[in-house]
Amino acid sequence: MRSTYKVIEKWFDCLENKRYDELLDMVDENVHWVNCRPVPGVNDVVPWLGEFYTKADVIASFERFGSAATPVSFTLHDIHVDGEFALSHVHEVCEVLKNGKTFEVNDIFKMQVKDGKVVYWESFWDPSGAIKAFTETGE
């Protein structure tokens, strides 16, 4: 069995290097995935946000992200592991494809790993910058 730290380390290496198929192979079929708890109106603007309970739904979320935005930069600041749980801090910059606007994300991820698979993933970030970027028009 791979240690939680090794799984999380590989997760972020895949994320940083855009190896999404390899990353998604690390997601359990019955994952509990929360990318900002659902808020009416917010999930309509930033289409990949929400709460999901299957790997198929997580894959669909990644597809929605890929059709709406692209990562410009990604920096992993740190990882803290306690047993099968991990917290990590990342900074990302993404570009909205429809208008070229960018937004920054300072994000905390909480993850749980069992038998080498991510069974729980939650993202804690303020989506207001993404909402602004998605709703801006013109220069």
GROMACS elastic network, one bead per residue, 0.5 to 0.9 nm:
[ bonds ]
;  ai    aj funct       b0    kb
    1   114     6  0.88460   500
    1   115     6  0.59681   500
    1   116     6  0.64007   500
    2     5     6  0.82550   500
    2     6     6  0.64181   500
    2     7     6  0.66401   500
    2   115     6  0.71885   500
    2   116     6  0.55665   500
    3     6     6  0.52767   500
    3     7     6  0.64078   500
    3     8     6  0.87121   500
    3    83     6  0.86276   500
    3    84     6  0.80730   500
    3   113     6  0.85373   500
    3   115     6  0.87480   500
    3   116     6  0.73741   500
    4     7     6  0.52003   500
    4     8     6  0.61430   500
    4     9     6  0.84591   500
    4    81     6  0.71169   500
    4    82     6  0.84623   500
    4    83     6  0.70486   500
    4    84     6  0.56158   500
    4    85     6  0.71969   500
    4    86     6  0.73983   500
    4   112     6  0.79743   500
    4   113     6  0.58824   500
    4   114     6  0.79225   500
    4   115     6  0.89858   500
    4   116     6  0.72923   500
    5     8     6  0.51433   500
    5     9     6  0.59142   500
    5    10     6  0.85216   500
    5    79     6  0.79734   500
    5    80     6  0.82436   500
    5    81     6  0.63710   500
    5    84     6  0.86380   500
    5    86     6  0.76235   500
    6     9     6  0.50121   500
    6    10     6  0.61344   500
    6    11     6  0.84877   500
    6   116     6  0.89100   500
    7    10     6  0.51861   500
    7    11     6  0.60679   500
    7    12     6  0.88089   500
    7    26     6  0.80736   500
    7   113     6  0.75972   500
    7   116     6  0.63570   500
    7   117     6  0.76842   500
    7   118     6  0.82719   500
    8    12     6  0.63176   500
    8    13     6  0.85612   500
    8    79     6  0.80399   500
    8    86     6  0.75904   500
    8    88     6  0.89000   500
    8   111     6  0.82266   500
    8   113     6  0.82965   500
    8   118     6  0.86654   500
    9    12     6  0.54534   500
    9    13     6  0.62800   500
    9    14     6  0.87424   500
    9    79     6  0.81918   500
   10    14     6  0.61278   500
   10    15     6  0.85270   500
   10    23     6  0.80565   500
   11    14     6  0.52490   500
   11    15     6  0.61909   500
   11    16     6  0.86367   500
   11    22     6  0.85686   500
   11    23     6  0.58266   500
   11    24     6  0.89387   500
   11    26     6  0.76364   500
   12    16     6  0.58492   500
   12    17     6  0.82896   500
   12    23     6  0.83891   500
   12    76     6  0.74087   500
   13    16     6  0.52016   500
   13    17     6  0.60579   500
   13    18     6  0.83618   500
   13    19     6  0.82205   500
   13    23     6  0.87844   500
   14    17     6  0.52066   500
   14    18     6  0.57970   500
   14    20     6  0.64450   500
   14    21     6  0.86880   500
   14    22     6  0.67601   500
   14    23     6  0.56001   500
   15    18     6  0.50759   500
   15    19     6  0.62133   500
   15    20     6  0.65228   500
   15    23     6  0.68416   500
   15    74     6  0.83565   500
   16    19     6  0.78730   500
   16    73     6  0.81853   500
   16    74     6  0.59591   500
   16    75     6  0.76269   500
   16    76     6  0.83417   500
   17    20     6  0.84211   500
   18    21     6  0.86903   500
   18    23     6  0.86522   500
   18    71     6  0.88606   500
   19    22     6  0.55992   500
   19    23     6  0.62736   500
   19    24     6  0.88010   500
   20    24     6  0.59621   500
   20    25     6  0.84890   500
   20    62     6  0.85207   500
   21    24     6  0.51535   500
   21    25     6  0.62669   500
   22    25     6  0.51245   500
   22    26     6  0.69602   500
   23    26     6  0.54611   500
   23    27     6  0.73235   500
   24    27     6  0.52611   500
   24    28     6  0.86339   500
   24    55     6  0.79846   500
   24    58     6  0.83550   500
   24    59     6  0.72468   500
   25    28     6  0.79110   500
   25   117     6  0.82692   500
   26   116     6  0.71411   500
   26   117     6  0.50060   500
   26   118     6  0.60669   500
   27    30     6  0.83400   500
   27    31     6  0.66784   500
   27    55     6  0.64263   500
   27    58     6  0.86106   500
   27   116     6  0.89288   500
   27   117     6  0.54096   500
   27   119     6  0.66269   500
   27   120     6  0.87471   500
   28    31     6  0.51703   500
   28    32     6  0.88797   500
   28    54     6  0.79448   500
   28    55     6  0.64152   500
   28   114     6  0.87339   500
   28   116     6  0.88878   500
   28   117     6  0.53094   500
   28   118     6  0.56205   500
   28   119     6  0.53606   500
   28   120     6  0.85650   500
   29    53     6  0.85358   500
   29    54     6  0.56407   500
   29    56     6  0.76058   500
   29   119     6  0.81268   500
   30    53     6  0.60007   500
   30    55     6  0.62693   500
   30   119     6  0.68620   500
   30   120     6  0.89804   500
   31    52     6  0.77112   500
   31    53     6  0.54665   500
   31    54     6  0.53995   500
   31    55     6  0.61164   500
   31    58     6  0.84294   500
   31   117     6  0.89318   500
   31   118     6  0.68900   500
   31   120     6  0.55715   500
   31   121     6  0.76626   500
   32    51     6  0.75360   500
   32    52     6  0.59736   500
   32    54     6  0.69476   500
   32    55     6  0.86595   500
   32   118     6  0.89593   500
   32   119     6  0.62266   500
   32   121     6  0.64301   500
   32   122     6  0.82085   500
   33    50     6  0.80999   500
   33    51     6  0.56588   500
   33    52     6  0.50014   500
   33    53     6  0.61859   500
   33    54     6  0.79638   500
   33    55     6  0.86790   500
   33    57     6  0.89237   500
   33    58     6  0.71329   500
   33   119     6  0.81010   500
   33   120     6  0.58528   500
   33   122     6  0.58882   500
   33   123     6  0.85320   500
   34    37     6  0.61445   500
   34    38     6  0.84912   500
   34    49     6  0.77966   500
   34    50     6  0.59453   500
   34    52     6  0.63574   500
   34    53     6  0.87583   500
   34   120     6  0.82221   500
   34   121     6  0.61781   500
   34   123     6  0.62859   500
   34   124     6  0.88435   500
   35    38     6  0.82030   500
   35    48     6  0.78355   500
   35    49     6  0.51391   500
   35    50     6  0.53082   500
   35    51     6  0.62864   500
   35    52     6  0.85538   500
   35   121     6  0.80048   500
   35   122     6  0.57861   500
   35   124     6  0.73424   500
   35   125     6  0.85649   500
   36    39     6  0.81356   500
   36    43     6  0.87810   500
   36    49     6  0.60512   500
   36    50     6  0.59579   500
   36    51     6  0.74627   500
   36   122     6  0.75076   500
   36   123     6  0.60770   500
   36   124     6  0.63084   500
   36   125     6  0.70578   500
   36   126     6  0.83201   500
   36   127     6  0.80268   500
   37    49     6  0.78095   500
   37    50     6  0.58380   500
   37    51     6  0.62651   500
   37   122     6  0.88776   500
   37   123     6  0.88277   500
   37   124     6  0.88930   500
   38    41     6  0.88805   500
   38    42     6  0.74905   500
   38    43     6  0.64547   500
   38    49     6  0.71698   500
   38    51     6  0.65630   500
   39    42     6  0.55022   500
   39    43     6  0.64024   500
   39    50     6  0.82539   500
   40    43     6  0.65058   500
   40    44     6  0.74859   500
   41    44     6  0.52267   500
   41    45     6  0.66421   500
   42    45     6  0.53101   500
   42    46     6  0.62807   500
   42    47     6  0.83750   500
   42    49     6  0.80865   500
   42   127     6  0.81482   500
   42   128     6  0.89425   500
   42   131     6  0.73870   500
   43    46     6  0.51777   500
   43    47     6  0.55101   500
   43    48     6  0.71768   500
   43    49     6  0.54283   500
   43    50     6  0.65256   500
   44    47     6  0.56647   500
   44    48     6  0.88583   500
   44    49     6  0.85350   500
   45   130     6  0.85884   500
   45   131     6  0.62584   500
   45   134     6  0.67163   500
   45   135     6  0.76106   500
   46    49     6  0.61333   500
   46    65     6  0.84131   500
   46    68     6  0.83589   500
   46   127     6  0.81694   500
   46   130     6  0.70004   500
   46   131     6  0.64685   500
   46   134     6  0.71970   500
   47    50     6  0.83416   500
   47    61     6  0.77978   500
   47    64     6  0.61917   500
   47    65     6  0.69322   500
   47    68     6  0.76556   500
   48    58     6  0.89628   500
   48    60     6  0.81669   500
   48    62     6  0.68237   500
   48    63     6  0.80823   500
   48    64     6  0.54021   500
   48    65     6  0.53792   500
   48    68     6  0.86512   500
   49    61     6  0.73334   500
   49    65     6  0.87730   500
   50    61     6  0.84226   500
   51   122     6  0.89047   500
   52    55     6  0.81532   500
   52    56     6  0.89873   500
   52    57     6  0.59321   500
   52    58     6  0.65134   500
   52    61     6  0.87643   500
   53    56     6  0.86075   500
   53    57     6  0.69650   500
   53    58     6  0.79463   500
   54    57     6  0.52980   500
   54    58     6  0.65133   500
   54    59     6  0.88141   500
   55    59     6  0.61725   500
   55    60     6  0.85978   500
   56    59     6  0.50987   500
   56    60     6  0.62622   500
   56    61     6  0.86667   500
   57    61     6  0.61899   500
   57    62     6  0.87473   500
   58    62     6  0.63334   500
   58    63     6  0.86500   500
   59    62     6  0.50918   500
   59    63     6  0.62607   500
   59    64     6  0.87114   500
   60    64     6  0.62172   500
   60    65     6  0.86312   500
   61    64     6  0.50631   500
   61    65     6  0.62507   500
   61    66     6  0.86489   500
   62    66     6  0.61511   500
   62    67     6  0.86937   500
   63    67     6  0.62370   500
   63    68     6  0.86722   500
   64    67     6  0.52136   500
   64    68     6  0.62556   500
   64    69     6  0.84932   500
   65    68     6  0.52097   500
   65    69     6  0.56616   500
   65    70     6  0.75264   500
   66    69     6  0.56065   500
   66    70     6  0.62362   500
   67    70     6  0.81788   500
   67    97     6  0.76305   500
   68    95     6  0.86040   500
   68    96     6  0.60390   500
   68    97     6  0.55465   500
   68    98     6  0.71084   500
   68   134     6  0.89785   500
   69    94     6  0.64121   500
   69    95     6  0.53582   500
   69    97     6  0.50870   500
   69    98     6  0.81389   500
   69   100     6  0.89430   500
   69   102     6  0.89903   500
   70    93     6  0.87625   500
   70    94     6  0.54834   500
   70    95     6  0.53051   500
   70    96     6  0.67079   500
   70    97     6  0.69614   500
   71    74     6  0.72241   500
   71    92     6  0.72436   500
   71    93     6  0.61197   500
   71    95     6  0.63568   500
   72    92     6  0.74867   500
   72    93     6  0.53168   500
   72    94     6  0.50734   500
   72    95     6  0.64972   500
   72   102     6  0.84937   500
   73    91     6  0.80431   500
   73    92     6  0.55234   500
   73    93     6  0.51308   500
   73    94     6  0.70032   500
   74    90     6  0.71668   500
   74    91     6  0.58767   500
   74    93     6  0.66391   500
   74    94     6  0.87756   500
   75    89     6  0.86972   500
   75    90     6  0.55659   500
   75    91     6  0.51569   500
   75    92     6  0.63602   500
   76    79     6  0.80769   500
   76    88     6  0.76503   500
   76    89     6  0.62692   500
   76    91     6  0.65741   500
   76    92     6  0.87014   500
   77    88     6  0.74342   500
   77    89     6  0.54444   500
   77    90     6  0.55011   500
   77    91     6  0.74736   500
   78    87     6  0.83109   500
   78    88     6  0.55093   500
   78    89     6  0.55405   500
   78    90     6  0.74256   500
   79    86     6  0.67999   500
   79    87     6  0.58157   500
   79    89     6  0.68018   500
   80    85     6  0.84403   500
   80    86     6  0.54970   500
   80    87     6  0.51734   500
   80    88     6  0.61656   500
   81    84     6  0.73338   500
   81    85     6  0.57949   500
   81    87     6  0.64985   500
   81    88     6  0.86105   500
   82    85     6  0.53083   500
   82    86     6  0.62162   500
   82    87     6  0.86640   500
   83    86     6  0.79067   500
   83   112     6  0.88883   500
   83   113     6  0.88530   500
   84   111     6  0.82151   500
   84   112     6  0.54645   500
   84   113     6  0.51863   500
   84   114     6  0.65669   500
   85   110     6  0.71971   500
   85   111     6  0.56537   500
   85   113     6  0.64855   500
   85   120     6  0.89608   500
   86   109     6  0.78311   500
   86   110     6  0.57314   500
   86   111     6  0.51680   500
   86   112     6  0.63679   500
   86   113     6  0.81804   500
   87   108     6  0.67206   500
   87   109     6  0.55060   500
   87   111     6  0.64772   500
   88   107     6  0.80704   500
   88   108     6  0.55332   500
   88   109     6  0.52235   500
   88   110     6  0.68037   500
   88   111     6  0.84754   500
   89   106     6  0.72850   500
   89   107     6  0.56981   500
   89   109     6  0.65612   500
   90   105     6  0.79229   500
   90   106     6  0.59257   500
   90   107     6  0.52555   500
   90   108     6  0.65150   500
   90   109     6  0.80009   500
   91   104     6  0.72484   500
   91   105     6  0.55986   500
   91   107     6  0.62208   500
   91   108     6  0.89949   500
   92   103     6  0.82806   500
   92   104     6  0.56780   500
   92   105     6  0.50620   500
   92   106     6  0.66115   500
   92   107     6  0.79048   500
   93   102     6  0.66984   500
   93   103     6  0.56535   500
   93   105     6  0.62878   500
   94   101     6  0.84109   500
   94   102     6  0.54479   500
   94   103     6  0.55447   500
   94   104     6  0.65492   500
   94   105     6  0.81229   500
   94   130     6  0.85797   500
   95    98     6  0.89557   500
   95    99     6  0.83918   500
   95   100     6  0.58025   500
   95   101     6  0.56007   500
   95   103     6  0.65567   500
   95   133     6  0.82856   500
   96    99     6  0.59513   500
   96   100     6  0.52460   500
   96   101     6  0.53879   500
   96   102     6  0.60795   500
   96   103     6  0.80259   500
   96   130     6  0.84379   500
   96   133     6  0.68079   500
   96   134     6  0.64386   500
   97   100     6  0.55090   500
   97   101     6  0.77834   500
   98   101     6  0.82914   500
   98   134     6  0.81095   500
   99   102     6  0.89452   500
   99   133     6  0.82193   500
   99   134     6  0.77314   500
   99   136     6  0.77068   500
   99   137     6  0.67387   500
   99   138     6  0.76058   500
  100   133     6  0.85314   500
  101   132     6  0.89586   500
  101   133     6  0.53684   500
  101   134     6  0.74728   500
  101   136     6  0.76165   500
  101   137     6  0.87016   500
  102   129     6  0.85534   500
  102   130     6  0.78452   500
  102   133     6  0.61224   500
  102   134     6  0.88186   500
  103   129     6  0.55061   500
  103   130     6  0.54641   500
  103   131     6  0.87886   500
  103   132     6  0.81687   500
  103   133     6  0.61532   500
  104   129     6  0.66895   500
  104   130     6  0.75292   500
  105   125     6  0.68100   500
  105   126     6  0.74401   500
  105   127     6  0.77782   500
  105   129     6  0.77107   500
  105   130     6  0.81232   500
  106   124     6  0.86442   500
  106   125     6  0.63548   500
  106   126     6  0.79354   500
  107   123     6  0.66468   500
  107   124     6  0.57453   500
  107   126     6  0.81149   500
  108   122     6  0.82407   500
  108   123     6  0.58452   500
  108   124     6  0.51143   500
  108   125     6  0.67109   500
  109   121     6  0.69239   500
  109   122     6  0.56323   500
  109   124     6  0.63089   500
  109   125     6  0.88594   500
  110   120     6  0.77177   500
  110   121     6  0.56923   500
  110   122     6  0.51209   500
  110   123     6  0.64999   500
  110   124     6  0.80926   500
  111   118     6  0.67797   500
  111   119     6  0.75903   500
  111   120     6  0.53433   500
  111   122     6  0.64757   500
  111   123     6  0.88024   500
  112   117     6  0.83171   500
  112   118     6  0.57809   500
  112   119     6  0.56967   500
  112   121     6  0.66216   500
  113   116     6  0.60567   500
  113   117     6  0.53380   500
  113   119     6  0.57552   500
  113   120     6  0.71983   500
  114   117     6  0.54156   500
  114   118     6  0.65690   500
  114   119     6  0.65494   500
  115   118     6  0.85251   500
  118   121     6  0.69947   500
  126   129     6  0.73383   500
  126   130     6  0.84342   500
  127   130     6  0.52215   500
  127   131     6  0.61437   500
  127   132     6  0.86773   500
  128   132     6  0.61442   500
  128   133     6  0.86131   500
  129   132     6  0.51275   500
  129   133     6  0.62056   500
  129   134     6  0.86271   500
  130   133     6  0.50456   500
  130   134     6  0.60646   500
  130   135     6  0.85539   500
  131   134     6  0.51372   500
  131   135     6  0.61339   500
  131   136     6  0.85678   500
  132   135     6  0.52634   500
  132   136     6  0.59985   500
  133   136     6  0.54270   500
  133   137     6  0.85378   500
  134   137     6  0.83525   500
  136   139     6  0.85442   500
